[in-house]
């Protein structure tokens, strides 16, 4: 019975085979759209990585070409190897791209597009192209990757980089429970949806471009690896800044202008040895203002056992913290409006400068600030802080300002002169035509210091009859009323009237009754 039950043609075995087929079909149906969309996201990320790596590889190859043009005899060996690397990489990359196209067309038809796959969940197309017993490309791809991996490994002398490169291009099949039952190509493409198969191939393309870049960079660095030519060796002090503020740090690099990377110099600064861990960076805290010297020397052992010594000398300056806070209008702030202010700290980028204000608000506007005091008669204090290079936040200055109310504006009539230019009439003689064409009364502070517009709420025009009796005409708002216009039209040359009781409201919200204008008709 046991032998009969294990017969592949027995009813039991046929039932098992049928159940397996149903299980595979259910797996295909259960590949969710979210998972397939996830492969598409990974595919896009891999393409971006390939583009960036390819751009870097072109730059490295271009530098090799430049070296070869300037010195063909010296660079020829490395140049020829770089061309071999590029040719092998392009060949393998394009072959993988062709496989991706064939898989997508097997799923979507002859019009299939790798960048827009319709049947992402098709489980047959990858196996048909990669695992077909007669024309399957999987084994050929594995052989191509193996040959490419060996070639790239032979181009690099660094064993660590070689191991990383070979691991990225490995074609060793995954092991399950210590037993390898499938080939590399079967593990990658058997029962694999199209979206996943294409993404796996794109990942291999990315590995190819990465390997190409590593080998090209190694070849480029090998051009001058044995060169060491200098005609002058001097000691230098390179400060981050020679002017520092009290409480901050002075930092400087103390180096030789020509350095052997296999030897570290010994640096003496102001009588003390600079620790090797500092890597040539000299740091000192500053507690007082003044000028301070930096003196010392550098010792470098030579290849013949001798010691080369080079002296250096410099200085740095320590100043008190300072900042400039200047209102752009005058030496006071006006309540109710945005007062433009410039705030700067010498030697500190504007983005590292912060400021606060009492009795109001202070807002950054690009390279400037706007101060809005709230209460008249109370000082506004602006405090400036700067974030230093070492991360500390230092208070640089505190500046006090008096806060005043806005002065009263002056009324005016805006009109066009004979040349069409806009003019402001503030009293005196004016042509009747200009009066009739004008819209009404406006008000503003527009001297050399302030430029603040006001809204006219109401005003009166006071006319006089032949008996000298006053005739007031009131307008609500900023424009002349029709009755006011009629009176103006009837005025003869030399007659006069007055613009009185002008009430205007400024940005501070205060209503003001402003001075009278005498108007003489010309």
C-alpha positions as CSV (number, residue, x, y, z in Angstrom):
1,X,0.0,0.0,0.0
2,X,2.8,2.3,0.8
3,X,4.3,1.8,-2.7
4,X,1.0,2.4,-4.3
5,X,0.3,5.6,-2.3
6,X,3.7,7.1,-3.4
7,X,3.1,6.3,-7.1
8,X,3.1,9.6,-9.0
9,X,0.1,8.3,-11.0
10,X,-1.9,7.3,-8.0
11,X,-5.2,9.1,-7.2
12,X,-3.6,10.4,-3.9
13,X,-0.6,11.9,-5.7
14,X,-2.8,13.4,-8.4
15,X,-4.9,15.0,-5.7
16,X,-1.8,16.4,-4.0
17,X,-0.6,17.8,-7.3
18,X,-3.9,19.4,-7.9
19,X,-4.0,21.0,-4.5
20,X,-0.5,22.4,-5.1
21,X,-1.6,24.0,-8.3
22,X,-4.6,25.5,-6.5
23,X,-2.3,26.8,-3.7
24,X,0.0,28.5,-6.3
25,X,-3.1,30.1,-8.0
26,X,-4.3,31.4,-4.6
27,X,-0.9,32.8,-3.9
28,X,-1.0,34.6,-7.2
29,X,-4.4,36.0,-6.4
30,X,-3.3,37.2,-3.0
31,X,-0.5,39.4,-4.2
32,X,-2.0,42.7,-3.1
33,X,-1.9,45.9,-5.1
34,X,-0.1,47.6,-2.2
35,X,2.8,45.1,-2.4
36,X,3.1,45.5,-6.2
37,X,3.0,49.3,-5.8
38,X,5.7,49.0,-3.2
39,X,7.9,47.3,-5.9
40,X,7.2,50.3,-8.1
41,X,8.4,52.7,-5.4
42,X,11.6,50.7,-4.9
43,X,12.1,50.6,-8.7
44,X,11.9,54.4,-8.9
45,X,14.4,54.8,-6.0
46,X,16.8,52.4,-7.7
47,X,16.6,54.3,-11.0
48,X,17.4,57.5,-9.2
49,X,20.4,55.8,-7.6
50,X,21.5,54.5,-11.0
51,X,21.3,58.0,-12.5
52,X,23.3,59.6,-9.7
53,X,26.0,56.8,-9.8
54,X,26.2,57.0,-13.6
55,X,26.7,60.8,-13.4
56,X,29.5,60.3,-10.9
57,X,31.1,57.6,-13.0
58,X,31.1,60.0,-16.0
59,X,32.9,62.6,-14.0
60,X,35.5,60.2,-12.9
61,X,36.0,58.9,-16.4
62,X,36.2,62.5,-17.7
63,X,39.0,63.2,-15.2
64,X,40.9,60.1,-16.4
65,X,40.5,61.3,-20.0
66,X,41.9,64.7,-19.0
67,X,44.9,63.1,-17.3
68,X,45.5,61.0,-20.3
69,X,45.4,64.0,-22.7
70,X,47.9,65.8,-20.5
71,X,50.3,62.9,-19.9
72,X,49.5,59.9,-22.2
73,X,52.7,58.0,-21.3
74,X,52.1,58.0,-17.6
75,X,48.4,57.4,-17.6
76,X,48.1,54.9,-20.5
77,X,47.9,51.7,-18.5
78,X,45.2,53.1,-16.2
79,X,43.4,54.7,-19.1
80,X,43.1,51.5,-21.0
81,X,41.9,49.6,-17.9
82,X,39.2,52.3,-17.4
83,X,37.9,51.9,-20.9
84,X,37.7,48.1,-20.4
85,X,35.7,48.7,-17.2
86,X,33.3,51.0,-18.9
87,X,32.8,48.7,-21.9
88,X,32.2,45.6,-19.7
89,X,29.8,47.6,-17.4
90,X,27.8,49.0,-20.3
91,X,27.5,45.6,-21.9
92,X,26.2,43.9,-18.8
93,X,23.9,46.8,-17.9
94,X,22.3,46.9,-21.4
95,X,21.9,43.1,-21.4
96,X,20.0,43.3,-18.1
97,X,17.9,46.1,-19.6
98,X,17.0,43.9,-22.6
99,X,15.9,41.1,-20.2
100,X,13.6,43.6,-18.4
101,X,12.0,44.6,-21.7
102,X,11.5,41.0,-22.7
103,X,9.8,40.1,-19.4
104,X,7.4,43.0,-19.6
105,X,6.5,42.3,-23.2
106,X,5.9,38.7,-22.3
107,X,3.3,39.9,-19.8
108,X,1.8,42.9,-21.5
109,X,2.3,42.1,-25.2
110,X,4.6,43.7,-27.8
111,X,3.6,47.2,-26.7
112,X,4.7,46.6,-23.1
113,X,6.5,49.4,-21.4
114,X,9.1,48.8,-18.6
115,X,8.2,52.1,-17.0
116,X,4.4,51.4,-17.1
117,X,3.7,47.8,-16.4
118,X,0.0,46.7,-16.7
119,X,0.2,43.1,-15.5
120,X,2.5,43.5,-12.5
121,X,1.2,40.3,-10.8
122,X,1.9,38.0,-13.8
123,X,3.8,35.0,-12.4
124,X,4.6,33.3,-15.7
125,X,6.4,35.9,-17.7
126,X,9.6,36.0,-15.6
127,X,9.9,32.2,-15.6
128,X,9.2,32.0,-19.3
129,X,12.1,34.4,-20.1
130,X,14.6,33.5,-17.4
131,X,13.9,29.8,-16.6
132,X,12.8,28.2,-19.9
133,X,14.6,24.9,-20.3
134,X,15.7,25.7,-23.9
135,X,16.1,29.5,-24.2
136,X,16.1,30.5,-20.5
137,X,18.3,33.5,-19.9
138,X,18.9,33.0,-16.2
139,X,21.9,30.8,-16.4
140,X,23.5,33.1,-19.1
141,X,22.9,36.1,-16.8
142,X,24.5,34.3,-13.8
143,X,27.6,33.5,-15.9
144,X,27.8,37.1,-17.2
145,X,27.7,38.4,-13.6
146,X,30.3,35.9,-12.5
147,X,32.7,36.9,-15.2
148,X,32.1,40.6,-14.6
149,X,32.6,40.2,-10.8
150,X,36.0,38.4,-11.4
151,X,37.1,41.1,-13.8
152,X,36.2,44.0,-11.4
153,X,37.8,42.2,-8.5
154,X,41.1,41.9,-10.4
155,X,41.1,45.7,-11.0
156,X,41.2,46.6,-7.2
157,X,44.1,46.0,-4.8
158,X,42.2,46.9,-1.7
159,X,40.9,43.6,-0.2
160,X,38.2,45.3,1.8
161,X,36.7,47.0,-1.3
162,X,37.1,43.8,-3.2
163,X,35.0,41.8,-0.7
164,X,32.3,44.4,-0.7
165,X,32.2,44.5,-4.5
166,X,32.1,40.7,-4.7
167,X,29.3,40.5,-2.1
168,X,27.2,42.9,-4.0
169,X,27.6,40.9,-7.2
170,X,27.3,37.5,-5.6
171,X,25.3,34.8,-7.5
172,X,25.4,32.2,-4.6
173,X,21.8,30.8,-4.3
174,X,20.1,31.2,-0.9
175,X,20.3,28.3,1.4
176,X,17.3,26.9,3.2
177,X,17.8,24.8,6.3
178,X,21.4,24.2,5.2
179,X,20.3,22.6,1.9
180,X,20.7,24.3,-1.4
181,X,17.8,23.1,-3.5
182,X,17.6,25.8,-6.1
183,X,19.9,27.6,-8.5
184,X,20.4,31.4,-8.2
185,X,18.2,32.1,-11.1
186,X,15.4,29.9,-9.8
187,X,15.5,31.6,-6.4
188,X,15.2,35.0,-8.1
189,X,12.6,34.4,-10.8
190,X,10.6,31.2,-10.1
191,X,6.9,32.1,-9.2
192,X,8.0,35.8,-9.1
193,X,5.5,38.6,-10.2
194,X,6.7,40.8,-13.1
195,X,7.0,43.8,-10.8
196,X,9.3,42.0,-8.5
197,X,11.4,40.5,-11.3
198,X,12.0,43.8,-12.9
199,X,12.9,45.4,-9.6
200,X,15.4,42.6,-8.9
201,X,17.0,43.2,-12.3
202,X,17.2,47.0,-11.7
203,X,18.9,46.3,-8.4
204,X,21.5,44.2,-10.3
205,X,22.0,47.2,-12.7
206,X,22.5,49.5,-9.7
207,X,25.2,47.1,-8.4
208,X,26.9,47.1,-11.8
209,X,27.1,50.9,-11.8
210,X,28.3,50.9,-8.2
211,X,31.1,48.4,-9.0
212,X,32.0,50.4,-12.1
213,X,32.3,53.6,-10.0
214,X,34.5,51.9,-7.3
215,X,36.9,50.5,-9.9
216,X,37.1,53.7,-11.9
217,X,37.8,55.7,-8.7
218,X,40.5,53.2,-7.7
219,X,42.1,53.4,-11.2
220,X,42.1,57.2,-11.0
221,X,43.6,57.3,-7.6
222,X,46.3,54.8,-8.7
223,X,47.6,57.3,-11.3
224,X,49.5,59.4,-8.7
225,X,49.7,57.0,-5.9
226,X,53.5,56.8,-6.0
227,X,54.1,60.5,-6.8
228,X,55.6,62.8,-4.1
229,X,57.0,66.0,-5.5
230,X,57.2,69.3,-3.6
231,X,59.5,72.3,-4.1
232,X,58.8,74.1,-0.9
233,X,57.7,73.2,2.7
234,X,56.5,75.9,5.0
235,X,54.6,76.1,8.3
236,X,51.3,78.0,8.2
237,X,48.6,79.1,10.7
238,X,45.2,79.2,9.2
239,X,42.7,80.7,11.6
240,X,39.0,80.4,11.2
241,X,38.9,84.1,12.1
242,X,41.6,86.4,13.5
243,X,39.0,88.5,15.3
244,X,36.9,86.8,18.0
245,X,34.6,88.0,20.7
246,X,35.3,87.7,24.4
247,X,33.7,84.4,25.6
248,X,34.0,82.6,22.3
249,X,36.8,80.4,21.0
250,X,39.7,81.1,18.7
251,X,40.4,78.3,16.2
252,X,43.2,77.9,13.7
253,X,44.7,75.1,11.6
254,X,48.5,74.7,12.0
255,X,49.7,72.8,9.0
256,X,52.6,72.2,6.6
257,X,51.9,73.4,3.0
258,X,53.1,69.9,1.8
259,X,52.2,66.9,3.9
260,X,53.1,63.2,3.6
261,X,49.9,61.3,4.5
262,X,52.0,58.4,6.0
263,X,53.7,60.7,8.6
264,X,52.1,62.9,11.2
265,X,54.1,66.0,12.3
266,X,54.6,67.0,15.9
267,X,53.3,70.5,16.6
268,X,54.4,72.8,19.4
269,X,52.2,75.9,20.1
270,X,53.3,78.5,22.7
271,X,55.6,75.9,24.4
272,X,53.1,73.1,24.5
273,X,52.7,70.0,22.3
274,X,49.4,70.0,20.3
275,X,47.6,66.6,20.9
276,X,47.7,64.3,17.9
277,X,43.9,63.8,18.3
278,X,43.4,67.5,17.5
279,X,44.6,66.8,13.9
280,X,46.3,70.2,13.6
281,X,43.4,72.2,15.1
282,X,44.5,74.7,17.8
283,X,41.8,75.8,20.2
284,X,42.0,78.3,23.1
285,X,39.3,79.9,25.2
286,X,39.2,83.7,25.3
287,X,38.5,85.4,28.6
288,X,39.9,88.9,28.0
289,X,40.1,91.4,25.2
290,X,43.4,92.2,23.4
291,X,45.9,90.8,21.0
292,X,47.4,87.4,21.6
293,X,50.4,85.7,19.9
294,X,50.5,82.3,18.4
295,X,54.1,81.0,18.1
296,X,55.7,77.6,17.7
297,X,57.2,75.1,15.3
298,X,56.4,71.8,13.5
299,X,58.7,68.8,13.4
300,X,58.4,66.2,10.6
301,X,60.6,63.1,10.5
302,X,62.3,62.5,7.2
303,X,62.8,59.3,5.3
304,X,66.5,59.2,6.2
305,X,65.9,59.5,9.9
306,X,66.5,63.3,10.1
307,X,63.9,65.7,11.5
308,X,62.7,68.7,9.6
309,X,61.7,71.8,11.6
310,X,59.6,74.7,10.5
311,X,58.6,77.7,12.7
312,X,55.4,79.7,12.6
313,X,54.1,82.9,14.1
314,X,50.7,84.6,14.1
315,X,48.3,86.4,16.4
316,X,44.6,86.7,17.1
317,X,42.4,89.6,18.4
318,X,39.7,89.3,21.0
319,X,36.9,92.0,21.1
320,X,33.9,92.5,23.3
321,X,30.6,91.2,22.1
322,X,28.9,93.9,20.0
323,X,26.0,94.3,17.6
324,X,24.5,97.2,15.7
325,X,20.8,97.9,16.1
326,X,19.7,101.0,14.1
327,X,16.2,102.2,13.4
328,X,15.9,103.2,9.7
329,X,13.6,106.1,10.5
330,X,15.2,108.0,13.3
331,X,16.4,107.5,16.9
332,X,12.8,106.8,18.2
333,X,10.2,104.2,17.5
334,X,6.6,105.1,16.7
335,X,3.7,103.2,18.2
336,X,1.1,101.5,16.0
337,X,3.3,101.1,12.9
338,X,6.1,98.8,11.6
339,X,9.4,100.6,12.2
340,X,12.1,99.2,9.9
341,X,15.3,98.3,11.8
342,X,18.7,96.9,10.7
343,X,20.3,94.4,13.1
344,X,23.7,93.0,12.4
345,X,26.5,91.3,14.3
346,X,30.0,91.5,12.8
347,X,31.4,88.2,11.8
348,X,28.1,86.3,12.3
349,X,25.7,85.3,9.5
350,X,22.3,87.0,9.6
351,X,20.6,83.6,9.9
352,X,22.4,83.0,13.2
353,X,21.2,86.3,14.7
354,X,18.0,86.4,16.8
355,X,16.4,89.4,18.5
356,X,13.5,90.1,20.9
357,X,11.8,93.2,22.0
358,X,9.9,94.5,25.1
359,X,6.8,96.7,24.8
360,X,5.8,95.3,21.4
361,X,6.8,92.8,18.7
362,X,9.9,92.4,16.6
363,X,9.6,90.5,13.3
364,X,12.3,89.5,10.7
365,X,11.5,90.7,7.2
366,X,14.3,89.3,4.9
367,X,17.5,91.1,5.8
368,X,15.7,93.7,7.9
369,X,13.4,93.7,11.0
370,X,10.2,95.5,11.8
371,X,9.6,96.8,15.3
372,X,6.0,97.5,16.4
373,X,5.9,99.2,19.8
374,X,2.6,99.0,21.6
375,X,2.6,101.6,24.4
376,X,3.6,105.2,24.1
377,X,5.9,106.6,26.8
378,X,7.4,103.3,27.8
379,X,10.8,102.3,26.5
380,X,11.2,99.4,24.0
381,X,14.3,97.3,24.7
382,X,15.7,95.2,21.8
383,X,18.0,92.3,22.8
384,X,20.2,90.7,20.2
385,X,21.7,87.1,20.5
386,X,24.0,85.3,18.2
387,X,24.7,81.6,17.7
388,X,28.4,81.1,17.6
389,X,30.4,78.5,15.6
390,X,30.7,76.2,18.6
391,X,26.9,76.2,19.1
392,X,26.8,78.6,22.1
393,X,24.1,81.3,22.2
394,X,25.7,84.7,23.2
395,X,23.9,87.9,24.0
396,X,25.5,90.6,21.9
397,X,23.7,93.8,22.8
398,X,20.7,95.5,24.5
399,X,19.4,98.7,23.0
400,X,16.7,101.0,24.4
401,X,14.4,103.2,22.3
402,X,11.9,105.8,23.3
403,X,8.3,105.2,22.0
404,X,6.3,108.1,20.7
405,X,2.9,108.5,19.2
406,X,2.7,109.2,15.5
407,X,2.6,113.0,14.7
408,X,-0.5,114.5,13.0
409,X,-0.6,114.2,9.3
410,X,-1.2,117.1,6.9
411,X,-4.2,117.2,4.5
412,X,-3.6,117.7,0.8
413,X,-5.4,117.6,-2.6
414,X,-3.8,115.3,-5.2
415,X,-4.2,116.6,-8.8
416,X,-2.5,116.4,-12.2
417,X,-0.6,119.4,-13.6
418,X,-0.6,120.6,-17.2
419,X,2.0,117.9,-18.1
420,X,0.0,115.1,-16.5
421,X,2.3,114.7,-13.4
422,X,0.7,114.1,-10.0
423,X,1.1,117.0,-7.6
424,X,0.1,117.6,-4.0
425,X,-1.7,120.9,-3.1
426,X,-1.3,121.9,0.6
427,X,-2.7,125.4,0.4
428,X,-2.6,128.6,-1.6
429,X,-3.6,129.2,-5.2
430,X,-4.7,126.5,-7.5
431,X,-6.5,126.3,-10.9
432,X,-10.3,125.7,-10.8
433,X,-9.8,122.9,-13.4
434,X,-7.4,121.0,-11.1
435,X,-9.9,121.4,-8.3
436,X,-12.8,120.1,-10.3
437,X,-10.8,117.1,-11.6
438,X,-9.5,116.2,-8.1
439,X,-11.2,113.3,-6.3
440,X,-11.1,114.7,-2.8
441,X,-9.0,115.2,0.3
442,X,-6.1,112.9,1.4
443,X,-3.8,113.0,4.4
444,X,-0.3,111.6,5.1
445,X,3.0,112.0,6.9
446,X,5.4,112.2,3.9
447,X,8.4,114.1,5.2
448,X,12.0,112.9,4.8
449,X,11.7,110.6,7.8
450,X,8.3,109.0,7.7
451,X,5.9,107.9,5.0
452,X,2.6,107.0,6.6
453,X,-0.7,107.2,4.9
454,X,-3.9,108.1,6.7
455,X,-7.6,107.5,5.8
456,X,-9.7,110.6,5.7
457,X,-13.1,109.9,7.4
458,X,-14.9,113.2,6.9
459,X,-14.2,116.9,6.1
460,X,-15.9,120.3,5.5
461,X,-15.6,122.9,2.7
462,X,-16.5,126.3,4.0
463,X,-17.6,128.8,1.4
464,X,-18.7,132.5,1.8
465,X,-21.6,134.3,0.0
466,X,-21.6,137.9,-1.2
467,X,-22.6,139.0,2.3
468,X,-19.7,137.2,3.9
469,X,-21.8,134.5,5.5
470,X,-20.1,131.1,5.9
471,X,-21.7,128.2,4.0
472,X,-20.3,124.8,5.3
473,X,-20.7,121.7,3.1
474,X,-19.8,118.4,4.8
475,X,-18.5,115.2,3.0
476,X,-18.4,111.8,4.6
477,X,-15.3,110.0,3.5
478,X,-12.4,111.1,1.4
479,X,-14.1,112.3,-1.8
480,X,-15.8,115.6,-2.6
481,X,-19.6,115.5,-2.5
482,X,-21.6,116.6,-5.6
483,X,-22.7,119.8,-3.7
484,X,-19.1,120.6,-2.8
485,X,-18.2,120.2,-6.5
486,X,-21.1,122.5,-7.6
487,X,-19.9,125.2,-5.2
488,X,-16.3,124.9,-6.6
489,X,-17.6,125.2,-10.2
490,X,-19.4,128.4,-9.4
491,X,-16.4,130.1,-7.8
492,X,-14.8,132.9,-9.9
493,X,-11.1,133.7,-10.0
494,X,-9.7,135.1,-6.8
495,X,-12.4,133.6,-4.6
496,X,-11.4,131.4,-1.7
497,X,-12.7,128.7,0.5
498,X,-11.4,126.6,3.4
499,X,-11.0,122.9,3.9
500,X,-11.8,122.5,7.6
501,X,-12.5,119.9,10.3
502,X,-10.6,117.2,8.4
503,X,-10.8,113.9,10.5
504,X,-8.2,111.2,9.6
505,X,-7.4,107.8,11.0
506,X,-3.8,106.4,10.9
507,X,-2.4,102.8,11.2
508,X,-2.3,103.2,15.0
509,X,-6.1,103.4,15.0
510,X,-6.3,107.0,16.4
511,X,-8.6,109.5,14.9
512,X,-7.1,113.0,14.5
513,X,-8.6,116.4,13.5
514,X,-5.9,118.0,11.3
515,X,-5.1,121.5,10.2
516,X,-7.2,123.7,7.8
517,X,-6.2,124.4,4.2
518,X,-7.0,127.8,2.6
519,X,-7.8,127.4,-1.1
520,X,-7.6,130.4,-3.6
521,X,-9.2,129.8,-7.0
522,X,-6.9,130.8,-9.9
